[in-house]
Structure formats: structure tokens, C-alpha cells
């Protein structure tokens, strides 16, 4: 019997390795993604360590501690980065917190509950996980990543410290999660660091999913939430949606169990992660009629930073050139359910239908906050965390056959949509080695070829003002620029009384080059700013080089 078991296992392993090798998985996982995976795991252990320390526990709860620790680690890295961003400052943090993480994980390992695997709904969750893995192993390509969330830590890594980036509005948002991405990007570079960042956010998605299951004790209800397209599609992206959802859930669970220290730590982490967390935190603590532990004050770090830099704790809002707080798209419920132009922002079915059955004051308040925000027509990702909480409390409603049937159909439809979108993104082509990373990036981004040329042309000590694109992540030299929504900020930067004043501002900011990329999709500069930029370049450009849709000016 033992001989047959050994032969069966050996043959099975041989077959799996053969499939993996001929499907190019071994090359991808070991050669191309091996280093990012190891780095992400090391950083994840350090994140769990700081999360457990902040909670004041001697034993780790890995899922909970990772969600709390991710923005906490980022905040710590930001504070260190104010002085220096390099391997010399990052590795000691990872090593010290990693040791603490290992000790605390082992201390609490015996208490980790078994996860049942008998539910059919678990299949939908696993499909989302597989899609997330496929996406995570691909380089960053979404506009939200390469123009906003990853553009900030990339700029800090290139500058060697965490600096003010006044042309990029996103750099004033709470940056606890984005700051954590400084570590892989600074040490591994843009390509491998981007994959490691993807994996960290995938870990956050897994942790949030486990917390949702812990609260609902139902894989059926968990699948209804996890397969929400606005969540499932971005499970492998470097965006803050999953961590924020997880912190909503963590705060909710802790408050329901009257665990004030954990709720305070989760509140601090949420405030370090997103402005979206502010109204929820205020309402949740008021409803519980409890006073947070002082540890919650740690969440004010980036509010204080903004106050120092801009005299506005909630910058970039309420400033000239601020991003719109409402009107992200047409206020139409059907468009929020699904719209071909906003597929990663689709809320789907289950998360809209279930909150009507919410129970509990905090959950109902979350649903009402989401409803109020809906009338501002924001991004769907603003609404999703507020809808997850009431949806988690609807287990009793699923006992009704009609509701259960509707949710089951929704799970199937949402899962198929997520799988279809992942396949359409062509991330699978990297798994099969049918395309190279460079070819993949050139196909996904119309401006990547121009950025690659600028990387080759610009000198090592240059600092370039980029006009015409917001996707600054792939630059290997120091640049200044903003996302599409920052056209007003860049116009204000250039709109001065005379060309001499613009030249002096560029000199003061260390700008040595100006790169202009023709891009019809990018909002143009205002007419006065265009005129002043043209006059400045006419008078002070030492040389001009053009290739494709990119023109590079060297400033005297």
C-alpha cells in the first residue's frame, strides 16, 4: 500500500511539474516572480508583526494584523523616508519587525481555526483568488496605479526620500498603504517592485475575505461579497480598496465584540489609509458610545502632514485645482451595476440587493452613508466599503429561497464577469510566455514606448517636468507630473506673469528638462499656461529632441 502511495505521489508530482514547465509557470514563478514573491512574504511578516504590536497582543491574528499593519508599516516607512529611502533604512525595519512577526505568529498559531472547504460557494471565492494571482504576477498597467497609487512611492524611491509632490493631488491623500509600497519599489525597482506590491495587495484581499467569512460564518454570503466586480477585479492591483474594506470589517468586528484596543488600532489604520474611512469611524464610535484608545491618534499622521504643507488637513480637497468630490460619472444606478467603460468599478448585484436586510446600528448606518454618498455620483470604490458592512449582516435573509436564488445567480454572473475581464486583460499571455513583459507593457499602454525612449535619453541626474501624460511610474529618472485630474494644478504651476518667472520656478525646483507628450486623452493645459510654457521654451530651451509623440526640451 505504501509503495503504491509513493508511486502515485511521485507520478502526480512529475505530471504537475511537466504541466507547469511547459505552461511556462516554472519560469514565471521561479525566475521572473521568485524574488518579488520572497520579498512580499518577508514584508508581509513584518507587517503582521507591527499590526500585532499596535493591537497590544502577545499572539498574532495574521489576517487582522496584516490589515492593521499594512498602513501602519507604511506610515513608519514614510517617517523614516523623510530622512532617507534606501536599502539601508528599509531592510532593518523589515528584519526587526519580521522577527517580531515570526515570534507572534508562532505564539498564536495553535489558536488559528480550521477553514471548512465543503461549501460549493468556496469555488467562486477560489476563482476570484486565481484571477487575483494571475493579475498580481503581471506588471502594473492600470491608470490608477501608474498615475496615482504607485507614482508617489516611485517618485520617493527615485528621489531617495519622501518629498512633497505638489503637482500630484493623490500625494496629499492619506498614504499609509502607498508608503508601504516604497519598500519593494526602492529595493527591487519598478518591474519586480510592482509585482511585489501586487502580491502585498493580494494578501490584503485574502485577509479581508477571511475576516468577512469570520463575521458571516457563511461561504455563500462571503462569495456574494467577494465576487463583487469592483473588488474582485482589483484583487491583484496596487489599489487601496481591499485593505480599506478589510479595515471597515475589522473595526466593525472589534466594536461589536467591545474590543476597544483592536477597534482603535483598526481606526488608526483606516485613517492612515483613506479619507473614506473618516465618516464611518465617526458614526461607528458615536453609535457604540465608547471612547477610542489613544492609539487611534496615530491615524492623524497624514492629516498633520497636510496641515503643515498646505494649511489644509484634508488636502487636496477645498483647494484650487482640487479633484472633484462628486460627479465621477453620470448618476445612474444601472451604470453602477455594470458599465462597459467602468468594468473595474462595477458593483454588480449582490452588494446592492443585500443591504436592504441589514441588521445592527453600525451596519444600517453604513448603508445609509453609502446611500447618501451615492447621490454625489462618486467612484464606485467609494461606495463599496459602506455596502460591505450591511451585506455581512444579512445571513438571516438568505434563509428565504427567493433571496438565496437571486444571490446565487448573482454570484455566478459576477464570477463569470471577473474571469472574463481577467482573460481579456491578457495577463494569461505572460503565464504562457506567449508575450514578453516589454511587449505586454507596450500593448497595454500607448505611452510606454515614449517613456522608454525618454528613459534612454535623459541623463542620470536629470529632473523632468512631464506634460501630456499622468503615468509617471515607469520613468527611471526623476520626474515631476500629475495625473489626468491634475491638469489644473499643472496649469497653475506654469501660469506666471512672465517666462522669466517660469524659468526661475523650474530652476528653483531643480527641473532640468521638459518632456511634452502628445496625448489626445490627456486634459490640455489652460490656454494661458500653454502660452507661458511655449514662451519659456522658446527663450530657455538649449536643445530639442523629438521621437514619435514625445518632445524633450533641455533647459538652459
Secondary structure, DSSP 8 states (H G I E B T S, - for coil): -HHHHHHHHHHHHHHHHHHHHHTTHHIIIIIISHHHHHHHHHHHHHHHHHHHHHHT-SS--HHHHHHHHHHHHHHHHHHHHTT--SHHHHHHHHHHHHHHHHHHHHHHGGG--------THHHHHHHHHHHHHHHHTS---SHHIIIIIHHHHHHHHHHTS----TT-GGGGS--HHHHHTHHHHHHHHHHHHHHHHHHHHHHHHHHHHHHHHHHH--HHHHHHHHT-HHHHTTTTSS-SHHHHHHHHHHHHHHHHTT-HHHHHHHHHHHHHH-THHHHHHHHHHHHHT----GGGGGGGHHHHHHHHHHS-TTTTTTSTT---SS-SS---HHHHH--TT-GGG---SHHHHGGGG--SHHHHHHHHHHHHHHTTT--HHHHHHHHHHHHHT-GGGGGSHHHHHHHHHHHHHHHHHHHHHHHHTTTHHHHTTSS-HHHHHHHH-TTHHHHHHHHHHS-TT-EEEEES----TT-SSEEE---GGGHHHHHHHH--SSHHHHHHHHHHTT--EEEEE--TTS----HHHHHHHHHHHHHHEEEEEEETTEEEEEE-
